[in-house]
Every structure is written in structure tokens, then in C-alpha cells.
Amino acid sequence: MRIGNFIPAFKDEGEVIAIFGQAELVKHLNGKSNYELRGGSAEDHIKAEAWISMFLHEAVVRLRQ
């Protein structure tokens, strides 16, 4: 038997760091793009960008609709 049959493949769904209205700031462990902003309106994105610039200024955030 193969060990792959017993151990499911790892999926990095991410961890929600903060929520701004309908937008979620998600941290990934994959090392490519560490943070992602999912969903929300343009106003939610503006609030998220302001928060990120104050508290998480070293982050590179990818946008996903």
C-alpha cells in the first residue's frame, strides 16, 4: 500500500487574520504570496489597506475577488 492513500494532500486554505466588512485578510503558509484579501467591496478594500499600512506594513497583499 502507498502512504499517499492514507495521508490526504495538504491544502493551504489560509488563516483569516482580520475581517473588513465582507473582505477577509488571509495569511498563507505557502511562501509565495503570504497575504490575500478576499471578497468585499471597494470601501472594504480601502479600510483594509488603511489597517494594513498601520499594523502590517511589511505585508505584500494579493487581491482575490
Backbone as CSV, one residue per row, in Angstrom:
resi,resn,N_x,N_y,N_z,CA_x,CA_y,CA_z,C_x,C_y,C_z
1,MET,0.832,-1.186,0.000,0.000,0.000,0.000,0.871,1.242,0.000
2,ARG,0.396,2.239,-0.671,1.109,3.508,-0.722,0.679,4.385,0.440
3,ILE,1.638,5.133,0.986,1.336,6.009,2.123,0.413,7.157,1.703
4,GLY,0.454,7.543,0.422,-0.414,8.610,-0.081,-1.891,8.281,0.022
5,ASN,-2.205,6.992,0.096,-3.600,6.583,0.230,-4.138,6.857,1.628
6,PHE,-3.256,6.945,2.610,-3.665,7.146,3.989,-3.580,8.590,4.458
7,ILE,-2.687,9.365,3.853,-2.470,10.759,4.267,-3.030,11.679,3.184
8,PRO,-4.021,12.490,3.510,-4.585,13.385,2.492,-3.582,14.469,2.097
9,ALA,-3.716,14.969,0.887,-2.839,16.031,0.394,-3.049,17.300,1.216
10,PHE,-1.955,17.996,1.497,-2.022,19.227,2.276,-2.552,20.358,1.407
11,LYS,-3.569,21.060,1.887,-4.116,22.224,1.203,-3.957,23.413,2.130
12,ASP,-3.358,24.458,1.627,-3.182,25.671,2.419,-4.352,26.600,2.145
13,GLU,-5.408,26.448,2.914,-6.591,27.295,2.762,-6.360,28.665,3.385
14,GLY,-5.393,28.770,4.273,-5.071,30.039,4.893,-5.803,30.256,6.203
15,GLU,-5.314,31.230,6.940,-5.888,31.587,8.238,-6.397,33.020,8.151
16,VAL,-7.637,33.251,8.526,-8.212,34.598,8.485,-7.591,35.418,9.604
17,ILE,-6.940,36.529,9.225,-6.270,37.417,10.168,-7.208,38.526,10.627
18,ALA,-7.953,39.111,9.685,-8.860,40.212,10.007,-9.997,40.236,8.988
19,ILE,-11.120,40.834,9.388,-12.282,40.966,8.511,-12.662,42.438,8.447
20,PHE,-12.879,42.924,7.230,-13.277,44.315,6.986,-14.559,44.293,6.168
21,GLY,-15.689,44.395,6.822,-16.980,44.282,6.129,-17.118,42.871,5.588
22,GLN,-17.149,42.731,4.273,-17.231,41.418,3.626,-15.863,40.917,3.166
23,ALA,-14.827,41.731,3.304,-13.477,41.344,2.876,-12.743,40.641,4.016
24,GLU,-11.985,39.600,3.658,-11.198,38.857,4.637,-9.724,38.947,4.275
25,LEU,-8.888,39.241,5.249,-7.444,39.220,5.076,-6.962,37.855,5.538
26,VAL,-6.370,37.089,4.610,-5.996,35.701,4.867,-4.484,35.562,4.769
27,LYS,-3.892,34.853,5.734,-2.453,34.576,5.724,-2.229,33.147,5.253
28,HIS,-1.322,32.980,4.275,-0.986,31.664,3.743,0.393,31.239,4.215
29,LEU,0.617,29.943,4.218,1.901,29.400,4.625,2.764,28.994,3.433
30,ASN,2.293,29.190,2.212,2.999,28.696,1.033,4.255,29.486,0.681
31,GLY,4.424,30.684,1.208,5.619,31.464,0.962,5.603,32.261,-0.329
32,LYS,4.661,32.026,-1.223,4.605,32.763,-2.485,4.041,34.155,-2.246
33,SER,2.787,34.206,-1.940,2.134,35.456,-1.588,1.549,35.234,-0.197
34,ASN,2.174,35.780,0.790,1.831,35.448,2.167,0.444,35.899,2.586
35,TYR,-0.051,36.992,2.040,-1.351,37.523,2.448,-2.238,37.715,1.228
36,GLU,-3.544,37.539,1.451,-4.513,37.670,0.373,-5.756,38.362,0.921
37,LEU,-6.307,39.296,0.157,-7.544,39.980,0.525,-8.648,39.405,-0.357
38,ARG,-9.616,38.736,0.279,-10.676,38.049,-0.454,-12.000,38.780,-0.302
39,GLY,-12.688,38.948,-1.436,-14.050,39.467,-1.432,-14.158,40.909,-0.985
40,GLY,-15.388,41.328,-0.718,-15.647,42.670,-0.222,-15.818,43.701,-1.321
41,SER,-16.237,44.883,-0.901,-16.463,45.990,-1.824,-15.225,46.883,-1.865
42,ALA,-15.289,47.910,-2.698,-14.179,48.856,-2.792,-13.962,49.576,-1.457
43,GLU,-15.038,49.877,-0.755,-14.932,50.530,0.558,-14.249,49.607,1.580
44,ASP,-14.586,48.320,1.526,-13.936,47.349,2.411,-12.436,47.274,2.125
45,HIS,-12.070,47.338,0.855,-10.657,47.283,0.463,-9.909,48.515,0.959
46,ILE,-10.538,49.666,0.906,-9.905,50.897,1.395,-9.645,50.790,2.898
47,LYS,-10.630,50.277,3.641,-10.446,50.088,5.086,-9.331,49.094,5.369
48,ALA,-9.292,48.012,4.597,-8.255,47.000,4.785,-6.872,47.568,4.480
49,GLU,-6.747,48.335,3.417,-5.457,48.927,3.057,-4.972,49.889,4.135
50,ALA,-5.886,50.644,4.723,-5.505,51.560,5.799,-5.018,50.790,7.020
51,TRP,-5.715,49.723,7.381,-5.320,48.908,8.530,-3.970,48.232,8.282
52,ILE,-3.797,47.698,7.068,-2.548,47.031,6.712,-1.379,48.011,6.760
53,SER,-1.584,49.229,6.287,-0.496,50.209,6.291,-0.075,50.594,7.705
54,MET,-0.984,50.501,8.676,-0.644,50.849,10.055,-0.091,49.663,10.852
55,PHE,-0.694,48.491,10.693,-0.378,47.375,11.572,0.373,46.222,10.913
56,LEU,0.379,46.148,9.607,1.011,45.035,8.907,1.752,45.555,7.684
57,HIS,2.504,46.632,7.891,3.104,47.380,6.785,4.118,46.579,5.980
58,GLU,4.673,45.496,6.526,5.653,44.704,5.785,5.003,43.701,4.834
59,ALA,3.686,43.563,4.913,2.957,42.563,4.132,2.811,42.976,2.667
60,VAL,2.904,41.966,1.808,2.564,42.127,0.407,1.244,41.414,0.213
61,VAL,0.204,42.173,-0.136,-1.153,41.628,-0.184,-1.581,41.434,-1.628
62,ARG,-2.104,40.241,-1.903,-2.642,39.911,-3.213,-4.151,40.053,-3.130
63,LEU,-4.789,40.554,-4.168,-6.229,40.759,-4.187,-6.911,39.607,-4.917
64,ARG,-7.983,39.077,-4.339,-8.750,37.997,-4.989,-10.235,38.323,-4.845
65,GLN,-10.938,38.325,-5.953,-12.372,38.633,-5.946,-13.211,37.417,-5.764
